[in-house]
Amino acid sequence: MPYIRKLTPADRPAIRAHLARLDPESRRRRFGYPITPEAAADHAEHLDFADTILLGRIDGGAVRGVAEVVPAGASGKIGELGLSVEPSWRGQGLGTELTRRAFTIATNRHMRQVIVMCVADNVPMQRIARKLGGYVLSHGQETELAIDLPHPSAWSVAQEHAIHGGGFLGAAFDQWTPLDARPIGTG
């Protein structure tokens, strides 16, 4: 059963494997320039799990999509979004859902704005940003969009708890084997 949850340092190998499954065009769109599989693996190795918001779509233990919001600037009020979804998982709203949930957590971390930098031909990313209230700051070879975030509220905190709770339940179900699925005589 696929689910979304917060990613932790223990997920580094799964994130590396996810980035390795991206084709060259997907990596270019994710990072804004052509990047080798080795450079993508290096990115996974240097993720800062303390300050970065990282959410992943998990299916059968594999990470299929990642939303990453990195604080930008000294104030911590602005973040920058990076998003990757494996080609076979696109077109199902996964990128939008990962981004929406990451923005909820960013709101609760008192970020006021998230910037999306993407290559001009990354129309799906621009569509996601606009769907979530984004507006264009600049356009050229690279498009820069901004999404203003609301102040934290009881509702945003409840949503974040639901995000974490759903991830916990999804992970628990991944480990669970129903009694009737076990071979006879094993417990």
C-alpha positions as CSV (number, residue, x, y, z in Angstrom):
1,M,0.0,0.0,0.0
2,P,1.7,3.3,-1.1
3,Y,1.8,6.1,1.5
4,I,3.6,9.4,2.1
5,R,5.8,10.0,5.1
6,K,8.6,12.1,6.5
7,L,12.0,10.8,5.3
8,T,14.9,10.2,7.8
9,P,18.6,9.6,7.6
10,A,17.8,5.8,7.5
11,D,16.1,6.5,4.1
12,R,19.3,7.7,2.4
13,P,19.8,4.4,0.4
14,A,16.2,4.5,-0.7
15,I,16.5,8.2,-1.8
16,R,19.7,7.4,-3.6
17,A,17.9,4.5,-5.4
18,H,15.0,6.8,-6.3
19,L,17.3,9.4,-7.8
20,A,19.1,6.7,-9.7
21,R,15.8,5.5,-11.2
22,L,15.2,9.0,-12.7
23,D,16.1,9.3,-16.4
24,P,18.5,12.1,-17.5
25,E,15.7,14.4,-18.4
26,S,14.0,13.9,-15.0
27,R,17.2,14.7,-13.2
28,R,17.7,17.8,-15.3
29,R,14.3,19.0,-14.4
30,R,14.7,18.2,-10.7
31,F,18.1,19.9,-10.3
32,G,17.8,22.6,-13.0
33,Y,20.7,21.4,-15.1
34,P,22.0,18.1,-16.5
35,I,23.3,16.0,-13.5
36,T,25.0,12.6,-13.5
37,P,23.6,9.7,-11.4
38,E,26.8,10.0,-9.3
39,A,26.1,13.7,-8.6
40,A,22.5,12.8,-7.7
41,A,23.7,10.1,-5.3
42,D,26.1,12.7,-3.8
43,H,23.1,15.0,-3.3
44,A,21.4,12.2,-1.3
45,E,24.5,11.7,0.8
46,H,24.6,15.4,1.8
47,L,21.0,15.9,2.7
48,D,20.5,17.8,5.9
49,F,17.6,16.0,7.7
50,A,17.7,18.4,10.6
51,D,16.7,21.6,8.7
52,T,15.3,20.3,5.5
53,I,11.7,19.1,5.1
54,L,11.8,15.8,3.2
55,L,8.7,13.8,2.4
56,G,8.6,10.7,0.3
57,R,6.0,8.5,-1.4
58,I,6.8,4.9,-0.3
59,D,5.6,1.9,-2.2
60,G,6.8,-1.6,-1.1
61,G,9.7,0.0,0.7
62,A,10.9,2.0,-2.4
63,V,10.8,5.8,-2.5
64,R,8.9,6.8,-5.7
65,G,8.7,10.6,-5.2
66,V,10.4,13.2,-3.0
67,A,9.5,16.7,-2.0
68,E,12.4,18.6,-0.4
69,V,12.0,22.1,1.1
70,V,15.4,23.6,2.1
71,P,15.5,26.8,4.2
72,A,17.1,29.6,2.1
73,G,18.6,32.7,3.7
74,A,19.5,33.4,7.3
75,S,16.0,34.2,8.5
76,G,14.5,30.7,7.9
77,K,11.4,32.5,6.5
78,I,12.0,31.4,2.9
79,G,12.4,27.9,1.6
80,E,13.2,26.4,-1.8
81,L,11.4,23.4,-3.2
82,G,12.9,20.5,-5.0
83,L,10.6,17.8,-6.3
84,S,11.2,14.5,-8.1
85,V,8.7,11.8,-9.1
86,E,9.6,8.7,-11.0
87,P,8.2,8.7,-14.6
88,S,5.9,5.7,-14.0
89,W,4.3,7.5,-11.0
90,R,3.6,10.8,-12.8
91,G,0.2,12.1,-13.9
92,Q,-1.6,10.8,-10.7
93,G,-1.3,14.0,-8.6
94,L,1.6,12.7,-6.6
95,G,3.8,15.7,-7.2
96,T,1.0,18.1,-6.1
97,E,0.2,16.0,-3.0
98,L,3.9,15.8,-1.9
99,T,4.3,19.5,-2.5
100,R,1.1,20.4,-0.6
101,R,2.1,18.4,2.4
102,A,5.6,19.8,2.4
103,F,4.1,23.3,2.3
104,T,1.9,22.5,5.4
105,I,5.0,21.4,7.3
106,A,6.9,24.5,6.1
107,T,4.0,26.7,7.3
108,N,4.3,25.1,10.8
109,R,8.1,25.9,10.7
110,H,7.2,29.5,10.2
111,M,8.3,29.8,6.6
112,R,6.5,32.6,4.9
113,Q,7.3,31.8,1.3
114,V,8.6,28.9,-0.8
115,I,10.5,29.6,-4.0
116,V,10.4,27.1,-6.9
117,M,13.2,27.4,-9.4
118,C,12.8,25.3,-12.5
119,V,14.0,25.1,-16.1
120,A,11.5,27.0,-18.4
121,D,10.3,23.8,-20.0
122,N,9.4,22.1,-16.7
123,V,5.7,22.9,-17.3
124,P,4.4,20.2,-14.8
125,M,6.4,21.8,-11.9
126,Q,5.1,25.3,-12.9
127,R,1.5,23.9,-13.0
128,I,1.9,22.4,-9.5
129,A,3.2,25.7,-8.1
130,R,0.4,27.7,-9.7
131,K,-2.2,25.2,-8.5
132,L,-0.9,25.8,-5.0
133,G,-1.1,29.6,-5.3
134,G,2.3,30.3,-6.9
135,Y,3.0,33.3,-9.0
136,V,5.9,34.0,-11.4
137,L,8.8,36.2,-10.2
138,S,10.9,35.8,-13.3
139,H,10.9,33.9,-16.5
140,G,13.8,33.2,-18.9
141,Q,15.8,30.0,-19.3
142,E,14.8,29.4,-15.7
143,T,11.4,30.2,-14.2
144,E,11.2,31.4,-10.6
145,L,7.9,31.1,-8.9
146,A,6.9,32.0,-5.3
147,I,4.2,30.6,-3.1
148,D,3.3,32.7,0.0
149,L,2.5,30.5,3.0
150,P,-0.1,31.3,5.7
151,H,0.7,31.7,9.4
152,P,0.6,28.4,11.3
153,S,-2.8,27.5,12.7
154,A,-4.5,24.8,14.7
155,W,-5.6,23.3,11.4
156,S,-2.1,23.3,9.9
157,V,-0.7,21.7,13.0
158,A,-3.5,19.0,12.9
159,Q,-2.8,18.4,9.2
160,E,0.9,17.9,10.0
161,H,0.0,15.4,12.7
162,A,-2.2,13.6,10.2
163,I,0.7,13.5,7.7
164,H,3.0,11.9,10.3
165,G,0.3,9.6,11.6
166,G,-0.6,8.4,8.1
167,G,3.1,7.7,7.4
168,F,3.4,5.8,10.7
169,L,0.4,3.6,9.8
170,G,1.6,3.1,6.3
171,A,5.0,1.9,7.6
172,A,3.3,-0.3,10.1
173,F,1.1,-2.0,7.5
174,D,4.2,-2.5,5.3
175,Q,5.6,-4.7,8.1
176,W,2.4,-6.5,9.0
177,T,1.5,-9.9,7.7
178,P,-2.1,-11.0,8.4
179,L,-2.5,-14.2,10.4
180,D,-4.4,-15.9,7.5
181,A,-1.5,-15.1,5.1
182,R,1.1,-17.1,7.2
183,P,1.8,-20.7,6.4
184,I,0.0,-23.1,8.7
185,G,2.0,-24.0,11.8
186,T,4.1,-20.8,11.9
187,G,2.3,-18.9,14.6
